[in-house]
């Protein structure tokens, strides 16, 4: 148990680093290193030594990443980049994204590293492993920061991406690279695409995902189908696939080796099987490009099979602890990835299950294991805000054997035979994969994935405790409370009921905000959508609502028809029940029946709080899009909120003449703080206590403009900018005009966030 405890201590030490907004300085590591050396002299203090070692190791790695990022003062600078293409390009002929690892210093001040680039209208599609030269514009890693939302900066950190940018021109292919694993992977990719195009198969993406770890061929619809059925893990080469190949190699090598007496005299069959398992796992991981999940699985395979090679026996939990220690030492950043926790938790549960399996048949073990794995995933999915498929246990009972025993072996056999121009197995495989995708799509139509809010974590942990109690004492009666806890863990809990709460989302250069009262939810705009398909409605707004347990919006206002305010409205309206839609300006393709126009004078009351539209008075075709913005005033006994959209100075003047604004407690700065808005008379008349700007960090428009911020600040207005603060939350209690303020980047960010 000592090694297992030390492994947990090492992991906790690394995790504790997330509590720091900024990493401790290098000087701090010297006394910490001395303390670690002294602690190692005492055996009883070994867990504490591992705890401190984990903190130091992760801290040094964090410093290495922070120092390797593109300096902030070089943000938006053009460079000539020479580097090796280190990922398969994703996209189409109009726009692709790919990774480049610089092979020469980018500038005198910055050596470069792993860079994520986009390229519009590429002259040709770069090949994995080729060396290219581009003129690029690079940016310091940066992203939006919201509760429940995807932490893009953490993703860049875990993938060691030190800059992002786009190609501007002067592209030149320098060489095609030597024969390497990358070239082999590219060969298989091209061959699969060619065969699939000839036979018009839709499953080429699945074959590429299972063979070379390239999931770019799986479109959004297919990805959503796998998510809805809980089978996404089957299309990512990870522990299941590596373990399957290693196990198959072990069995075949041991069986064939044992047929020869001469070979058995030299090397025992179990040893030959273990060596074959390691080699098979290594080759499959190489085909997948040694992605981080395959690296973890390979290390685990080496640890478990290595004990046989060394002719020593360690309990499975000890081997798992050794694998955990080696994995986090090799890659300290893996602990911030959901896949790390899923893989090690699953192996831990299976080891525990098989230790106490008593007299169970194979089918009973399969059923119980799947039930346990589903229950175990609950707290992990709740923590990471990932969707849960309620039919996943049933689907996986069929899909896991189908993929493990048929599709994955068929993938590898077909690939080997295709090297000899024997393509019939590939064509048969593609037909099988087509049928598989059709069946998964059919099942997905009748099921929607459920997102477990973070408020459910305690309940889901209770479900996991019930699982382990069941495993330990093995009473079928304990399945009854287990199933009750399982159902309770995803049941909708009562949502928060604030008196008045304003959430201004960090959506970059755009706007989206949520106003909550005790019994109602009101959403104003959805933020931007981009040509790449990324949009903040799906990546920011919906995850927040789901994390809060909100599945219905009473009203949605789309202020005006600009993509930085109304992006992906169609998608939002299909996923979140919206009782009423209002538009300041007719918005194209909302797909919502009966949207109502915003008109000055319309008002309603929720929970004693007045909501009143104060602009526009009519839909005048001569008014600009920005000036058609729906302006909303929210009045309570304690404060007044003014939501302005993108209005300019002429509309500000109209508001002062036609609306009884009075002193305002909080105002959203018009048009992201541009010079076209915030006239002196408007600013001086409002005398706002707080002002919020929605803008992108270092955006190309220069919003918010310094004179505008100075103008508001001169009246005593305290300014918050989502570019600096992240998601901004204001909460008013009944009887108090002073809100409780929570700036997400200030209070909840970690060291990898800017």
Beta strands, then each sheet from edge to edge (+ up, - down):
strand 1: 77-85
strand 2: 90-91
strand 3: 95-102
strand 4: 114-120
strand 5: 131-139
strand 6: 163-175
strand 7: 387-388
strand 8: 450-451
strand 9: 500-504
strand 10: 513-516
strand 11: 521-524
strand 12: 552-553
strand 13: 555-558
strand 14: 577-578
strand 15: 581-583
strand 16: 596-597
strand 17: 603-606
strand 18: 609-615
strand 19: 631-635
strand 20: 640-643
strand 21: 666-668
strand 22: 690-693
strand 23: 718-721
strand 24: 728-732
strand 25: 740-743
sheet 1: 2+ 3- 1+ 5- 6+ 4+
sheet 2: 7+ 8-
sheet 3: 16+ 15+ 13+ 11+ 10- 9+ 24- 25+
sheet 4: 12+ 14+
sheet 5: 17+ 18- 19+ 20- 21- 22- 23-
end
